[in-house]
Amino acid sequence: MSELKPCPFCGQPPRNDNAHHSYPLAHCTNQDCVGSWSTVGAGGSEYHWNTRPLEAALQAQVDKLTALAKKMVAFGEIWEAEGTLSETEAELFDAAREALEGGE
């Protein structure tokens, strides 16, 4: 069984509550949480609890943008060494470099 992720709504630790139910159930330990229950599926309760489609989609976008920024920085370094980098291009490549340094 894999480890359960924190609650997607409040960040509190969850638990598997298999002892009190006839089926596996994961839930948030925060009594005031709005999204507190997840029933078991084919992959087990951790499968449903740990499924975060939006989080996965956003991470895929971040990965694509990171790869693009790395390519931009690499081209900027080449063009700068060749002396063919315009001032506007330099600003764009500097912004990409700064994003990579602060955003990874």
N, CA, C and O atoms as a MOPAC input file, in Angstrom:
PM7 MOZYME 1SCF
protein

 N      0.84500 1    -1.17900 1     0.00000 1
 C      0.00000 1     0.00000 1     0.00000 1
 C      0.88900 1     1.24000 1     0.00000 1
 O      1.86200 1     1.30700 1     0.75100 1
 N      0.55700 1     2.23100 1    -0.84700 1
 C      1.34300 1     3.45300 1    -0.90300 1
 C      0.91500 1     4.41200 1     0.20800 1
 O     -0.16200 1     4.28100 1     0.78900 1
 N      1.78100 1     5.36800 1     0.48000 1
 C      1.49500 1     6.36100 1     1.51100 1
 C      0.43700 1     7.33400 1     1.01500 1
 O      0.44700 1     7.71800 1    -0.15500 1
 N     -0.47500 1     7.73500 1     1.89200 1
 C     -1.51400 1     8.67400 1     1.51400 1
 C     -0.96600 1    10.09600 1     1.48200 1
 O     -0.18500 1    10.49100 1     2.34700 1
 N     -1.38700 1    10.86300 1     0.47200 1
 C     -1.01800 1    12.27100 1     0.37500 1
 C     -1.82300 1    13.06400 1     1.40600 1
 O     -2.84600 1    12.58600 1     1.89600 1
 N     -1.36200 1    14.28300 1     1.73900 1
 C     -2.16300 1    15.13400 1     2.62100 1
 C     -3.51000 1    15.44600 1     1.97300 1
 O     -3.67400 1    15.30500 1     0.76100 1
 N     -4.45500 1    15.86500 1     2.77900 1
 C     -5.78200 1    16.22000 1     2.27800 1
 C     -5.66300 1    17.32500 1     1.23600 1
 O     -4.97300 1    18.31500 1     1.47800 1
 N     -6.31900 1    17.18500 1     0.07700 1
 C     -6.22200 1    18.20500 1    -0.96900 1
 C     -6.95700 1    19.49600 1    -0.61900 1
 O     -6.75000 1    20.51700 1    -1.27400 1
 N     -7.81000 1    19.46600 1     0.40000 1
 C     -8.59000 1    20.64000 1     0.76300 1
 C     -7.97500 1    21.45000 1     1.89800 1
 O     -8.00600 1    22.68000 1     1.87500 1
 N     -7.41300 1    20.75800 1     2.89400 1
 C     -6.90300 1    21.49100 1     4.05900 1
 C     -5.44100 1    21.18800 1     4.37200 1
 O     -4.83000 1    21.90000 1     5.17000 1
 N     -4.86400 1    20.14600 1     3.76200 1
 C     -3.45700 1    19.82700 1     3.97400 1
 C     -3.16800 1    18.95900 1     5.18900 1
 O     -2.01200 1    18.63400 1     5.45800 1
 N     -4.19800 1    18.58500 1     5.91600 1
 C     -4.00200 1    17.75600 1     7.10400 1
 C     -3.71600 1    16.30300 1     6.70100 1
 O     -4.05600 1    15.89400 1     5.59100 1
 N     -3.10100 1    15.53200 1     7.58200 1
 C     -2.82600 1    14.12900 1     7.25500 1
 C     -4.11600 1    13.30800 1     7.24200 1
 O     -4.99900 1    13.52700 1     8.07100 1
 N     -4.22500 1    12.37500 1     6.31300 1
 C     -5.39100 1    11.49600 1     6.24600 1
 C     -5.10700 1    10.18100 1     6.95800 1
 O     -4.00900 1     9.96200 1     7.47000 1
 N     -6.09400 1     9.32500 1     6.98300 1
 C     -5.87300 1     7.97300 1     7.49600 1
 C     -6.79300 1     6.99900 1     6.76100 1
 O     -7.85800 1     7.37000 1     6.26700 1
 N     -6.35400 1     5.75900 1     6.70500 1
 C     -7.18000 1     4.67600 1     6.19100 1
 C     -8.04000 1     4.19300 1     7.33600 1
 O     -7.52500 1     3.82700 1     8.39200 1
 N     -9.34500 1     4.18900 1     7.13800 1
 C    -10.25700 1     3.76100 1     8.19300 1
 C    -10.90200 1     2.45100 1     7.78000 1
 O    -12.06500 1     2.41700 1     7.37700 1
 N    -10.14000 1     1.37800 1     7.88400 1
 C    -10.63500 1     0.06500 1     7.47700 1
 C    -11.32100 1    -0.68200 1     8.61100 1
 O    -12.07100 1    -1.62600 1     8.36200 1
 N    -11.07800 1    -0.27700 1     9.84300 1
 C    -11.58400 1    -1.02400 1    10.99100 1
 C    -13.06900 1    -0.79600 1    11.24100 1
 O    -13.74000 1    -1.68100 1    11.77100 1
 N    -13.59600 1     0.36400 1    10.87400 1
 C    -14.97000 1     0.71300 1    11.22100 1
 C    -15.96000 1     0.54500 1    10.07300 1
 O    -17.14500 1     0.84000 1    10.22400 1
 N    -15.48400 1     0.08100 1     8.94400 1
 C    -16.34600 1    -0.04400 1     7.77200 1
 C    -16.12100 1    -1.39900 1     7.10700 1
 O    -15.08900 1    -2.04000 1     7.30400 1
 N    -17.10100 1    -1.81900 1     6.32100 1
 C    -16.97100 1    -3.09700 1     5.61300 1
 C    -16.14700 1    -2.95000 1     4.33600 1
 O    -15.90600 1    -3.94100 1     3.64600 1
 N    -15.71900 1    -1.75200 1     4.01200 1
 C    -14.89900 1    -1.47800 1     2.84100 1
 C    -13.83900 1    -0.44700 1     3.22900 1
 O    -14.07100 1     0.37300 1     4.11800 1
 N    -12.70000 1    -0.48300 1     2.58100 1
 C    -11.64800 1     0.48800 1     2.89900 1
 C    -12.09800 1     1.91900 1     2.60300 1
 O    -12.76700 1     2.17700 1     1.60200 1
 N    -11.72800 1     2.82500 1     3.47300 1
 C    -12.13800 1     4.20700 1     3.36300 1
 C    -11.00600 1     5.10100 1     3.84800 1
 O    -10.49000 1     4.90000 1     4.94700 1
 N    -10.61800 1     6.07500 1     3.05200 1
 C     -9.61100 1     7.04900 1     3.46900 1
 C    -10.33400 1     8.33800 1     3.80900 1
 O    -11.28800 1     8.71500 1     3.12900 1
 N     -9.88600 1     9.01600 1     4.85600 1
 C    -10.49500 1    10.30100 1     5.17600 1
 C     -9.52600 1    11.22700 1     5.88000 1
 O     -8.51600 1    10.80300 1     6.44200 1
 N     -9.86600 1    12.51800 1     5.83100 1
 C     -9.06100 1    13.55200 1     6.46100 1
 C     -9.27700 1    13.49400 1     7.96700 1
 O    -10.37600 1    13.18600 1     8.42800 1
 N     -8.24500 1    13.78300 1     8.72300 1
 C     -8.35600 1    13.77200 1    10.18400 1
 C     -8.91100 1    15.08600 1    10.72900 1
 O     -9.18500 1    15.19800 1    11.92400 1
 N     -9.07800 1    16.08200 1     9.85200 1
 C     -9.63500 1    17.37800 1    10.25200 1
 C    -11.16000 1    17.28700 1    10.23900 1
 O    -11.75800 1    17.13000 1     9.17400 1
 N    -11.78300 1    17.38000 1    11.38800 1
 C    -13.24600 1    17.25700 1    11.51100 1
 C    -13.99500 1    18.35300 1    10.74000 1
 O    -15.13400 1    18.14200 1    10.32400 1
 N    -13.36900 1    19.51400 1    10.54600 1
 C    -14.03000 1    20.64000 1     9.88700 1
 C    -13.79400 1    20.68100 1     8.38200 1
 O    -14.25600 1    21.60400 1     7.71100 1
 N    -13.09200 1    19.71000 1     7.85000 1
 C    -12.74900 1    19.70400 1     6.42900 1
 C    -13.98000 1    19.41100 1     5.57200 1
 O    -14.80700 1    18.57000 1     5.92300 1
 N    -14.09200 1    20.11900 1     4.43700 1
 C    -15.24700 1    19.94400 1     3.54700 1
 C    -15.15800 1    18.69400 1     2.67800 1
 O    -16.19000 1    18.16100 1     2.27100 1
 N    -13.97400 1    18.22300 1     2.39100 1
 C    -13.81500 1    17.05700 1     1.51700 1
 C    -13.17000 1    15.92700 1     2.26700 1
 O    -11.97700 1    15.66900 1     2.10700 1
 N    -13.94000 1    15.25300 1     3.08200 1
 C    -13.29400 1    14.37300 1     4.04000 1
 C    -13.34000 1    12.87600 1     3.74700 1
 O    -12.71700 1    12.11700 1     4.49000 1
 N    -14.03600 1    12.40100 1     2.71600 1
 C    -14.14100 1    10.94800 1     2.51700 1
 C    -13.79900 1    10.53000 1     1.09500 1
 O    -14.07500 1    11.25400 1     0.13800 1
 N    -13.20400 1     9.37000 1     0.96900 1
 C    -12.91400 1     8.77900 1    -0.33500 1
 C    -13.07600 1     7.26900 1    -0.21300 1
 O    -12.38600 1     6.63000 1     0.58100 1
 N    -13.97500 1     6.70500 1    -0.99100 1
 C    -14.18900 1     5.26200 1    -0.92000 1
 C    -13.16000 1     4.51700 1    -1.75100 1
 O    -12.45900 1     5.09600 1    -2.58100 1
 N    -13.09200 1     3.23400 1    -1.50700 1
 C    -12.12000 1     2.38000 1    -2.17000 1
 C    -12.52200 1     2.12300 1    -3.61900 1
 O    -13.70500 1     2.10900 1    -3.96200 1
 N    -11.52000 1     1.92200 1    -4.44900 1
 C    -11.74900 1     1.52000 1    -5.82800 1
 C    -10.86500 1     0.33100 1    -6.13300 1
 O    -10.36300 1    -0.32900 1    -5.22400 1
 N    -10.67600 1     0.05900 1    -7.40100 1
 C     -9.86300 1    -1.09100 1    -7.79600 1
 C     -8.44000 1    -0.99900 1    -7.26600 1
 O     -7.81400 1    -2.02100 1    -6.98800 1
 N     -7.92700 1     0.21200 1    -7.12400 1
 C     -6.55700 1     0.39500 1    -6.66000 1
 C     -6.43200 1     0.54400 1    -5.16400 1
 O     -5.32300 1     0.72900 1    -4.66300 1
 N     -7.52800 1     0.46900 1    -4.42900 1
 C     -7.48500 1     0.66700 1    -2.98300 1
 C     -7.84500 1     2.10000 1    -2.63900 1
 O     -7.89200 1     2.96300 1    -3.51600 1
 N     -8.09700 1     2.35400 1    -1.36700 1
 C     -8.52600 1     3.68800 1    -0.94600 1
 C     -7.45900 1     4.72700 1    -1.23400 1
 O     -7.78100 1     5.87400 1    -1.54500 1
 N     -6.18300 1     4.34100 1    -1.13400 1
 C     -5.13100 1     5.30400 1    -1.41900 1
 C     -5.13600 1     5.71300 1    -2.88700 1
 O     -4.70300 1     6.81200 1    -3.23200 1
 N     -5.63000 1     4.82100 1    -3.75600 1
 C     -5.70100 1     5.14900 1    -5.17700 1
 C     -6.62400 1     6.34100 1    -5.39600 1
 O     -6.24900 1     7.29400 1    -6.08000 1
 N     -7.81700 1     6.30200 1    -4.83000 1
 C     -8.76300 1     7.40000 1    -5.00200 1
 C     -8.32600 1     8.64200 1    -4.23600 1
 O     -8.40700 1     9.75300 1    -4.76000 1
 N     -7.87200 1     8.46800 1    -3.02500 1
 C     -7.45700 1     9.61300 1    -2.21200 1
 C     -6.29200 1    10.34900 1    -2.87100 1
 O     -6.27800 1    11.58000 1    -2.89700 1
 N     -5.33200 1     9.62500 1    -3.39300 1
 C     -4.12700 1    10.22600 1    -3.95400 1
 C     -4.29500 1    10.70500 1    -5.39200 1
 O     -3.36700 1    11.30000 1    -5.94000 1
 N     -5.43000 1    10.47300 1    -6.01300 1
 C     -5.66200 1    10.91500 1    -7.38400 1
 C     -5.97600 1    12.40200 1    -7.38800 1
 O     -6.96200 1    12.84300 1    -6.79800 1
 N     -5.13200 1    13.16600 1    -8.05700 1
 C     -5.29200 1    14.62000 1    -8.13700 1
 C     -5.14400 1    15.04000 1    -9.59600 1
 O     -4.07300 1    15.50200 1    -9.99200 1
 N     -6.20900 1    14.89000 1   -10.41500 1
 C     -6.09300 1    15.16500 1   -11.84900 1
 C     -5.61300 1    16.57900 1   -12.16200 1
 O     -4.76100 1    16.75200 1   -13.03300 1
 N     -6.12700 1    17.57900 1   -11.48700 1
 C     -5.71900 1    18.95300 1   -11.76200 1
 C     -4.25300 1    19.15500 1   -11.39500 1
 O     -3.51000 1    19.80600 1   -12.13000 1
 N     -3.84400 1    18.60600 1   -10.27400 1
 C     -2.44700 1    18.70200 1    -9.84300 1
 C     -1.51200 1    18.06700 1   -10.87700 1
 O     -0.45700 1    18.61900 1   -11.18900 1
 N     -1.90000 1    16.92100 1   -11.39800 1
 C     -1.08700 1    16.23800 1   -12.40900 1
 C     -1.02400 1    17.04800 1   -13.70300 1
 O      0.03500 1    17.14300 1   -14.32500 1
 N     -2.15100 1    17.63100 1   -14.11100 1
 C     -2.17900 1    18.44000 1   -15.33000 1
 C     -1.31800 1    19.69000 1   -15.17800 1
 O     -0.59100 1    20.06400 1   -16.09800 1
 N     -1.40200 1    20.32900 1   -14.02400 1
 C     -0.57600 1    21.52000 1   -13.78200 1
 C      0.90300 1    21.17400 1   -13.75600 1
 O      1.72200 1    21.93300 1   -14.27500 1
 N      1.26100 1    20.03800 1   -13.16100 1
 C      2.66600 1    19.63600 1   -13.12100 1
 C      3.18200 1    19.35200 1   -14.52900 1
 O      4.33100 1    19.66100 1   -14.84200 1
 N      2.34300 1    18.76800 1   -15.37200 1
 C      2.73700 1    18.51400 1   -16.76100 1
 C      3.00300 1    19.83800 1   -17.49600 1
 O      3.95400 1    19.94200 1   -18.27200 1
 N      2.15900 1    20.84200 1   -17.24700 1
 C      2.37200 1    22.15900 1   -17.86100 1
 C      3.65300 1    22.79900 1   -17.34500 1
 O      4.41400 1    23.37700 1   -18.12200 1
 N      3.89800 1    22.70400 1   -16.05300 1
 C      5.12100 1    23.25700 1   -15.46600 1
 C      6.34200 1    22.58700 1   -16.09600 1
 O      7.32000 1    23.25700 1   -16.42600 1
 N      6.28200 1    21.26800 1   -16.26000 1
 C      7.40600 1    20.54200 1   -16.86600 1
 C      7.66800 1    21.01400 1   -18.29600 1
 O      8.82100 1    21.18600 1   -18.69300 1
 N      6.59900 1    21.22500 1   -19.07100 1
 C      6.75500 1    21.70300 1   -20.45100 1
 C      7.34300 1    23.10700 1   -20.48000 1
 O      8.24500 1    23.39400 1   -21.26700 1
 N      6.83100 1    23.97600 1   -19.62300 1
 C      7.33300 1    25.35000 1   -19.59800 1
 C      8.77200 1    25.41300 1   -19.10000 1
 O      9.55200 1    26.24100 1   -19.57100 1
 N      9.12700 1    24.56000 1   -18.16600 1
 C     10.50600 1    24.50000 1   -17.68400 1
 C     11.44400 1    24.06700 1   -18.80200 1
 O     12.51600 1    24.64600 1   -18.97400 1
 N     11.04600 1    23.05500 1   -19.56000 1
 C     11.86300 1    22.59800 1   -20.69100 1
 C     12.02400 1    23.70800 1   -21.72500 1
 O     13.10900 1    23.89800 1   -22.27400 1
 N     10.95000 1    24.43400 1   -21.98700 1
 C     11.01300 1    25.54100 1   -22.94400 1
 C     11.94300 1    26.64800 1   -22.44000 1
 O     12.73800 1    27.18500 1   -23.21100 1
 N     11.84900 1    26.98800 1   -21.16200 1
 C     12.71500 1    28.03000 1   -20.59500 1
 C     14.17900 1    27.60900 1   -20.66200 1
 O     15.04800 1    28.44000 1   -20.92500 1
 N     14.46300 1    26.33000 1   -20.42700 1
 C     15.85000 1    25.84400 1   -20.51700 1
 C     16.37700 1    25.96500 1   -21.94500 1
 O     17.53900 1    26.31800 1   -22.14800 1
 N     15.53000 1    25.67300 1   -22.93900 1
 C     15.94500 1    25.83200 1   -24.33400 1
 C     16.20300 1    27.30200 1   -24.65300 1
 O     17.16700 1    27.63900 1   -25.34100 1
 N     15.32500 1    28.17600 1   -24.14300 1
 C     15.50900 1    29.60500 1   -24.38700 1
 C     16.83600 1    30.09200 1   -23.82100 1
 O     17.56100 1    30.84300 1   -24.47400 1
 N     17.14700 1    29.66100 1   -22.60800 1
 C     18.40000 1    30.07000 1   -21.97000 1
 C     19.59500 1    29.55100 1   -22.77200 1
 O     20.56900 1    30.27600 1   -22.97800 1
 N     19.52100 1    28.31400 1   -23.21600 1
 C     20.62300 1    27.73200 1   -23.99600 1
 C     20.83700 1    28.50800 1   -25.29400 1
 O     21.97600 1    28.81800 1   -25.64400 1
 N     19.75400 1    28.82500 1   -26.01200 1
 C     19.88800 1    29.61000 1   -27.24200 1
 C     20.42200 1    30.99800 1   -26.94200 1
 O     21.25100 1    31.51900 1   -27.68800 1
 N     19.95700 1    31.60000 1   -25.85800 1
 C     20.43500 1    32.92400 1   -25.47800 1
 C     21.93100 1    32.93700 1   -25.22200 1
 O     22.62200 1    33.87900 1   -25.61100 1
 N     22.43500 1    31.90200 1   -24.57200 1
 C     23.87400 1    31.81500 1   -24.30600 1
 C     24.67300 1    31.67100 1   -25.60000 1
 O     25.74400 1    32.25900 1   -25.74700 1
 N     24.13900 1    30.88400 1   -26.53300 1
 C     24.81300 1    30.70800 1   -27.83100 1
 C     24.83500 1    32.02900 1   -28.59500 1
 O     25.88000 1    32.45500 1   -29.08500 1
 N     23.66700 1    32.67300 1   -28.69200 1
 C     23.58800 1    33.91800 1   -29.44800 1
 C     24.38700 1    35.03200 1   -28.78700 1
 O     24.94300 1    35.89300 1   -29.46800 1
 N     24.44300 1    35.01400 1   -27.45300 1
 C     25.24300 1    36.01800 1   -26.75000 1
 C     26.72700 1    35.82400 1   -27.05400 1
 O     27.45400 1    36.79200 1   -27.27100 1
 N     27.16800 1    34.57000 1   -27.06700 1
 C     28.57700 1    34.27000 1   -27.38200 1
 C     28.91200 1    34.66300 1   -28.82200 1
 O     30.03400 1    35.07900 1   -29.11000 1
 N     27.93700 1    34.53000 1   -29.72500 1
 C     28.15700 1    34.89400 1   -31.12600 1
 C     28.02700 1    36.39900 1   -31.34900 1
 O     28.41000 1    36.90700 1   -32.40300 1
 N     27.49100 1    37.11300 1   -30.36200 1
 C     27.29200 1    38.55500 1   -30.50300 1
 C     26.08900 1    38.91600 1   -31.34500 1
 O     26.01300 1    40.03000 1   -31.86200 1
 N     25.14000 1    37.99400 1   -31.49500 1
 C     23.96900 1    38.25500 1   -32.33600 1
 C     22.68800 1    38.45100 1   -31.52700 1
 O     21.59500 1    38.44600 1   -32.09300 1
 N     22.80900 1    38.62100 1   -30.23300 1
 C     21.64900 1    38.73300 1   -29.34800 1
 C     21.20600 1    40.19300 1   -29.24900 1
 O     21.98500 1    41.05600 1   -28.84600 1
 N     19.94500 1    40.46600 1   -29.62000 1
 C     19.43100 1    41.83700 1   -29.51600 1
 C     19.10200 1    42.14900 1   -28.05600 1
 O     19.06100 1    41.25300 1   -27.21400 1
 N     18.87400 1    43.40500 1   -27.77600 1
 C     18.55600 1    43.81400 1   -26.40800 1
 C     17.22700 1    43.19900 1   -25.95100 1
 O     17.10300 1    42.75800 1   -24.80800 1
 N     16.24900 1    43.17400 1   -26.83900 1
 C     14.94700 1    42.58400 1   -26.50900 1
 C     15.08200 1    41.08800 1   -26.24200 1
 O     14.51300 1    40.56500 1   -25.28400 1
 N     15.83700 1    40.40900 1   -27.09600 1
 C     16.06200 1    38.97400 1   -26.89100 1
 C     16.78800 1    38.72200 1   -25.56800 1
 O     16.46800 1    37.77700 1   -24.84700 1
 N     17.75800 1    39.56600 1   -25.26000 1
 C     18.49800 1    39.41600 1   -24.00600 1
 C     17.55800 1    39.53600 1   -22.80800 1
 O     17.69300 1    38.79700 1   -21.83300 1
 N     16.61100 1    40.46300 1   -22.88300 1
 C     15.64100 1    40.61800 1   -21.79500 1
 C     14.78000 1    39.37000 1   -21.64600 1
 O     14.50700 1    38.93000 1   -20.52900 1
 N     14.35100 1    38.79800 1   -22.76900 1
 C     13.54400 1    37.57000 1   -22.72600 1
 C     14.33400 1    36.40300 1   -22.14200 1
 O     13.82000 1    35.65600 1   -21.31000 1
 N     15.56500 1    36.25100 1   -22.57300 1
 C     16.38300 1    35.14700 1   -22.08000 1
 C     16.74000 1    35.33300 1   -20.60600 1
 O     16.81900 1    34.36200 1   -19.85300 1
 N     16.95600 1    36.59200 1   -20.19800 1
 C     17.21100 1    36.85400 1   -18.77400 1
 C     15.98900 1    36.50600 1   -17.93500 1
 O     16.11900 1    35.95700 1   -16.84100 1
 N     14.79300 1    36.82800 1   -18.44800 1
 C     13.55900 1    36.49400 1   -17.73200 1
 C     13.39700 1    34.97800 1   -17.61200 1
 O     12.97300 1    34.47600 1   -16.57100 1
 N     13.73400 1    34.25600 1   -18.67600 1
 C     13.65800 1    32.79000 1   -18.63700 1
 C     14.64900 1    32.23600 1   -17.61800 1
 O     14.32200 1    31.32000 1   -16.86300 1
 N     15.84800 1    32.78800 1   -17.59900 1
 C     16.88000 1    32.34400 1   -16.65000 1
 C     16.43100 1    32.59900 1   -15.21100 1
 O     16.58800 1    31.73600 1   -14.34800 1
 N     15.87200 1    33.78400 1   -14.95200 1
 C     15.38600 1    34.12700 1   -13.61400 1
 C     14.23700 1    33.20800 1   -13.18800 1
 O     14.15700 1    32.80200 1   -12.02900 1
 N     13.36400 1    32.88900 1   -14.12000 1
 C     12.23800 1    31.99800 1   -13.80800 1
 C     12.75100 1    30.61600 1   -13.42000 1
 O     12.22700 1    29.99500 1   -12.49500 1
 N     13.76600 1    30.13600 1   -14.12000 1
 C     14.32700 1    28.82100 1   -13.79300 1
 C     15.02300 1    28.82700 1   -12.43600 1
 O     14.92700 1    27.85500 1   -11.68600 1
 N     15.71800 1    29.90800 1   -12.11800 1
 C     16.43800 1    29.96600 1   -10.85800 1
 C     15.49600 1    30.05800 1    -9.67200 1
 O     15.77400 1    29.49100 1    -8.61600 1
 N     14.38300 1    30.76700 1    -9.83400 1
 C     13.46500 1    30.96100 1    -8.71900 1
 C     12.25500 1    30.05900 1    -8.73400 1
 O     11.52800 1    29.98600 1    -7.74300 1
 N     12.02300 1    29.36800 1    -9.83800 1
 C     10.77800 1    28.63700 1    -9.95700 1
 C     10.87100 1    27.14300 1   -10.01100 1
 O      9.84400 1    26.48800 1   -10.18900 1
 N     12.04700 1    26.55700 1    -9.86800 1
 C     12.12700 1    25.09400 1    -9.94800 1
 C     11.89100 1    24.47800 1    -8.60400 1
 O     11.91900 1    23.25500 1    -8.47200 1

